Amino acid sequence: MSFYLKSAILSVAIALLSNALPFFKGMSSSPIWYCVILIYALLTVFSWRWISRAQTGSAINFTTAVTGITAIKILLTLVIITGYLMAKYPYPKQFAFGVFAVFIAFTVLFVSATQQLIKNK
């Protein structure tokens, strides 16, 4: 299965699961929530393409790509959660936990795909 398809399936699964879990019920119907899922999916695809290109280069290029991707994801997560909290939108705890869960889910997908990429080299 391609990485792009896995990313799409994970996005749909997160959206469906967040609507099914009572803890996320109010927050999961917000357009902001779906934008967050889309942002992480696109960032993960962008990261995958960056790693795929860097993997064929030198070790320092690969290390720089991994470090850059990690920094971007962490800072983006901080900006998203802080922006939501500063705007005083409803369900702040659910949103913060949800964003963290989305971050973890897409990071697991990215790391597993990167490991497969390295093994196949």
Secondary structure, 3 states (H helix, E strand, C coil): CCHHHHHHHHHHHHHHHHHHCHHHCCHHHCHHHHHHHHHHHHHHHHHHHHHHHHHCCCHHHHHHHHHHHHHHHHHHHHHHHHHHHHCCCCCHHHHHHHHHHHHHHHHHHHHHHHHHHHHCC
